[in-house]
Amino acid sequence: MKSGLYGFLLAMWVLILFGGGILVTVLGPFSISGFGPSDMLITSMIKAIIAIILVIVWILILSKLKNWIFQKEINS
């Protein structure tokens, strides 16, 4: 049981660090121009949507991993 839990925690931290790296290196410098005074608003909305999608993907991945670990533990 402990190895499954530790594996889940390791995967969780890897996803957190990987997601933070993506947000800082890719989304941080991302900007849109050509819309006049709305540039910052549009850029912020796009960044927020991408960040929310990444969070949802991370939650789905962790949920699938959790279910797989618990199924493995129940069957053994």
N, C-alpha and C positions, 0 to 999 in steps of 0.2 A: 504493500500500500504506500509506503513512504517513497519508493522510487517513482511511482506514478505521480504523486503529489509534487515531488521535487522536479520532475520533468515538466509538469504543468506550470509551476512557478518559473522555471527557466524559460519556457516558451513565452510566458507572459512578459518577463523582463526583456527578452530579445525583441518581441513585438513593440514594446514601449520605446526601447532605444532606437530601433529601426524606424518607427513612425516619427519619433522626434527628429531624427536625422533627416528624414524626407521633408518634414515640415520646415526645418531650418534651412537646409541647403537648396531645396527646389522651390518651395512656396514662398520663402522669405524674399528673395530678390525678384519674384514674379511681379510684373506690372503691365498695365494696358494703357495705351495712350491713343488719343484721337477722338475722345468723346467730350472734350472740353472740361468743364468743372466737375463732371461726373466720373472722371477717371478713377479717383480714389475710392468712390463708392462702389463702382463696378468691380474694381480689383478686389476690394475687401469682400464683396459678396461671393465672388468666384473662389477666393481663398477659403472662406467659411464653408461653402458647399463641399469643396474638396476635402477639407478637414473632417467634416461630418461624415462624409462617405468613408473616409479612412477609419474613423472610429467604429462605424457600423461593421465594416469588413473585419476589423480586429475583434470585435465582440463575437461575430459569427465564427471566426477561426477558433477563438478560445472556447466557445460553446461546443463546437464539434470535437475539439481536443479533449475537453472535460468529459463529454459523453463517451468518447472512445476509451479513455482511461478507466472510467467507472464500469463500463461494460467488460473490459478486460479483467478488472478486479473481481467483478461479480462472477464471471465465468471460471475463474481459477480457484 
